[in-house]
Structures are given as C-alpha cells and as structure tokens.
C-alpha cells in the first residue's frame, strides 16, 4: 500500500476520527468538514509530488488574545488561547535542501535551504518565514533539510487570529518532525517563529501570537524574563457563552507604522527611567513622574505606558478569576481591557480613516452590555473584535454583525487544547 492510500485510510479510521475530534471538537459537521479537508491535501500532495517514504500531517492553530493587549513586546503579561482554525500541511522529506510548497490560491514556493542567509527579495513573503525558521533552528544546533508540502489554512488573513504565526509555527514543527524527532520545546519553537517574522519577514511582532499557537489551550504567559507559560482550565462554552470574532473587513495595509509606534512610544517611556522595556520600570515610579515623562516624551506615550501597567495587573486578576470560576470577574476584566485599549492605548482607529472597529464595538456594547464582553482584538486599528456572547443571543448577535460587515464576518470559535501537532503519519520514517 502506498503512503497516500495508507494516509487516506488513516484519516477515516478510528484513530483519525479520534485525532480530528481531539483537535477540532464535536461541533455539528466539523468532523466531516475536516475529514474532507485533510483528504484533499493528501490527494493534492500525491498529484503535485507523488512522493514515497513517509507522509505526515502537521497542524498549528490560530490564536485569540483575551487580555494583555500590546504588552508582550515590553515583557508584560498576556492571556491568550489557541483556537480551532489552523494551518495544516501534508509533508514529505527530501534528500536535498530544496523546499517546494503548494498552497491553494497562492503562487507555489520553490527555494533552497543550502543558504540560510536573509534574502532582501523575500521580505514580506512566506519564503522568508521558512528560511527564517530554518536559520533559527540551525543556530540552535538543530538539523534542517528539504521537504515537499501542500498547505491548507483556515486562519483567514485579516481575521485577527494570526495566520502568520500559525504558518511559522507549523513550519518549525515540520522541520522538527522531519529532521529532529519532533522533540522541540514549545517555547523554543515560538521564539524561532518570532525570529523568522521579526528578522526575515520584517514585521516587529511580539511573542504572544507564536507562543499561543505553539503551546495550545488557554494560557497565561509572563514575559518578564524567560517566558513563563501556565495552562489554565476554563471553557466559555461550559459557562453558556460563545467566543465570536468579528472581522470588520478593514485593511491592515499601510498600518505598520501605527503598530510600530506603540512599541516605540512605550520604549521611550522606559528609556526615560534608564530601562529598555516598561516591565523593568516600577509602576509607582512611573505614576510619581508622569508630569516629567509627559514633558519629555509626550502625552500619548504616557497613556500607552499607563495602559501597559494596568493591563499587567488586569491579566493577573483575570487569571485568579479563571481559577476561581468567577465568570462576572472574567467578563468585567475583558471589558476593562477593551476600554483601556480604546482610551489609553488608542489602537481602535486611525484619524482620517473609516472607523469600522469603533462601529463593531459600539454594536457589541449595545447588544452585550450587562450580558457579555467585547474588545478590540489583537493589533487593532483595523481588523477584528473579540466578543464573549451568551449562547441564547448568539444568533441575534451574528445576524446584526453580518448585516453591517457581511455574511462571512463572524467566526464562532472553540479553544483548541493542543498547539503545534503531528496529526497523523503514514509510511516508513528514516
């Protein structure tokens, strides 16, 4: 039996059903949808590459940020979760250093990992992420090599669930599985993925996206020194709520400077106190010197720094509320995080541009006040909102949002228990 026939049988086997249910939950129709999806990428791999040896299915999830907005890059605390939409590939190893990646809707990638030096021509591309991940692994003494892959992503670009982090983490998992026995620590995997995005792709992201995707589940992460990750046990579904991300359809194009300014301005405040990042500054010292700081660096950096210090305390309290099952405290904390982002961090809209995020937040407040939670999601300025919606009004909520932002604007999500994962494998692994 060839590897493709064997893998298709595995996908439909009891082992495959249990594996897919573990990753994607038991929502109506989800098992059937994922079975079809995985079968298609296996068949596409056979059509494009017709390989022999060992075939693996590897997945890395998207993520949501629940609290800790724009704190990771200044060594703060965050609360995040891996979610169902993910980046999946069918992959086989090669005996050389060539990489071929086929993704539906995108130009095929052909590259050579013989050289791991950054290529200026690749910046902003998926090829840069692959080469950057390979370099990050090689610098840590890990093996890298060529592979052929077919990729399928449910993490829609612009959905606020970090499609780039899922892709990077998946590629790190691919090279780890093929050449290192799939033993990489999830924290190291996240750091390598961030390195690829920062240095090779050219986007100054923090580490929260990659960490949530790599580790999986509901997690709180403290970036004070080395990232400290703690897994938490809580499901909004068990409390009668749905997690709904609303994609307003607004573009992130030409917003890199807005994102970068948040980190830059926070760092300016830290440098006022002789430190590199705000986590090294005592909140009391900041409060006592606000007038001097404002005069030195400006009002907006002061407010953004205030947001940082408040978010750190807020995440700490949210973690306690989650452990205690205090639903009211959880909802209040998420709402307070959103209000701080809007008022102090100021990442809800850009002056002079349309304000779809503000509109989505206004509609959420109208429907959820006293019932649920809502906040800007992720980087902000454009994109998505995060909403915790009582199940009894979820239909009305999504209907209202769809009437404004379109039929495909709402993503109803579950927390995924695993991060980067080997889903199934078939054939002989050398």
Secondary structure, DSSP 4 states (H G I P E B T S, - for coil): --HHHHHHHHHHSHHHHHHHHHHH-S-TTHHHHHHHHHHHHHHHHHHHT---SEEEEEEEEEEEEEE-TT-GGGT-EEEEEEEEEEEEEEEEE-SSSEEEEEETTS--EEEETT--S--GGGTTSHHHHHHHHHHHHHHTT-----EEEEEEE-S-TTSSS-HHHHHHHHHHHHHHHHHH-S---HHHHHHHHHHIIIIII-----SHHHHHHHH-SEEEEE-SSS-EEEEE---GGGGTEEEEEEE-----TT-HHHHHHHHHHHHHHHHHTT-SSGGGS-HHHHHHTHHHHHHHH-HHHHHHHHHHHHHHHHHHHHHHHHHHT-HHHHHHHHHHHHHHIIIII--S--TTS--HHHHHHHHHHHHHTTT-EEEE-TT-SSSEEEEEEEGGGHHHHHHHHHHHH-TT-EEEE-B-S-SSEEEEEEE---
